[in-house]
């Protein structure tokens, strides 16, 4: 396995080993980013205080057949809890943005 800068690594549960390739679905419900692996009904929360998710195809405006990657930009707000972390800065919440590019590789014929 070769891991490159900006590759996304995903850990799946042992019971999902037989379900390769894994199908990962994401959704946002009430500012909570949720993930589902190989299921259409079982979602787990993975991030809260999400304010926006932007998806941009690469190349921009390409037809479905021409898309080679997707730029994902997720914005949200951190919550600083000074009482549970005395070394935390009491400067208040901060807006944060995560951005990455996911290369599309279709190994599944289905």
C-alpha positions in Angstrom: 0.0 0.0 0.0 1.2 3.5 -0.8 -0.2 6.3 1.2 0.1 9.8 -0.3 -0.4 13.2 1.1 -4.1 14.0 1.3 -5.2 10.4 1.0 -8.2 9.6 3.2 -7.7 6.4 5.3 -10.8 4.7 6.6 -11.1 2.1 9.3 -14.1 -0.3 9.1 -15.4 -2.8 11.6 -14.5 -6.4 11.4 -18.1 -7.4 10.4 -17.7 -5.2 7.3 -14.7 -7.1 6.0 -16.9 -9.3 3.8 -18.6 -6.2 2.3 -15.6 -4.9 0.4 -15.6 -2.4 -1.2 -17.1 -0.3 1.6 -19.8 2.1 0.7 -19.5 5.2 2.9 -22.4 7.6 3.1 -22.3 11.0 4.8 -25.2 13.3 5.8 -25.8 16.3 7.9 -28.7 16.4 10.3 -29.2 19.5 12.6 -25.5 20.6 12.2 -24.2 17.0 13.0 -22.1 15.3 10.3 -23.0 11.6 10.3 -21.4 8.6 8.6 -22.7 5.2 7.6 -20.5 2.3 6.4 -22.3 -0.3 4.2 -25.7 0.6 5.5 -28.5 2.9 4.4 -30.1 3.2 7.9 -27.3 3.1 10.6 -25.5 6.4 10.9 -23.0 7.5 13.6 -22.2 11.1 14.5 -18.6 12.1 13.6 -18.7 15.9 14.0 -21.0 18.5 15.5 -21.5 22.3 14.9 -21.2 21.9 11.1 -22.3 25.1 9.3 -21.7 24.2 5.7 -20.5 21.5 3.3 -19.4 22.4 -0.2 -18.7 19.9 -2.9 -17.0 21.0 -6.2 -16.3 18.7 -9.1 -12.9 18.6 -10.7 -12.8 19.8 -13.4 -15.5 22.3 -12.4 -18.8 21.9 -14.3 -17.7 18.6 -15.8 -20.3 16.0 -16.9 -20.6 12.9 -14.7 -18.3 10.9 -17.0 -15.6 13.5 -16.9 -15.3 14.0 -13.1 -11.9 12.8 -11.8 -12.1 14.2 -8.2 -14.3 16.1 -5.8 -13.1 19.1 -3.6 -14.8 18.9 -0.2 -14.9 21.9 2.1 -16.6 21.5 5.6 -17.0 24.5 7.9 -18.0 24.5 11.5 -17.4 25.9 14.9 -15.3 24.6 17.8 -16.6 24.8 21.3 -14.1 25.5 24.0 -15.0 24.0 27.4 -12.5 25.6 29.8 -14.0 23.8 32.8 -13.1 20.4 31.4 -9.8 21.6 30.0 -8.2 24.2 32.2 -5.3 24.7 29.8 -7.8 25.7 27.0 -7.8 29.3 25.9 -10.9 31.1 27.2 -11.1 33.2 24.0 -14.4 31.6 22.9 -15.5 29.5 20.0 -13.6 29.5 16.7 -14.7 28.9 13.2 -12.7 26.2 11.4 -12.7 24.9 7.8 -11.4 21.5 6.6 -10.7 21.2 2.9 -9.5 18.2 0.9 -9.6 16.7 -2.6 -10.9 13.2 -3.0 -9.7 11.4 -6.1 -12.4 9.1 -7.7 -11.2 5.6 -8.4 -13.9 3.2 -9.4 -12.9 -0.4 -8.7 -16.4 -1.6 -8.2 -18.4 -2.8 -11.3 -21.9 -2.6 -9.9 
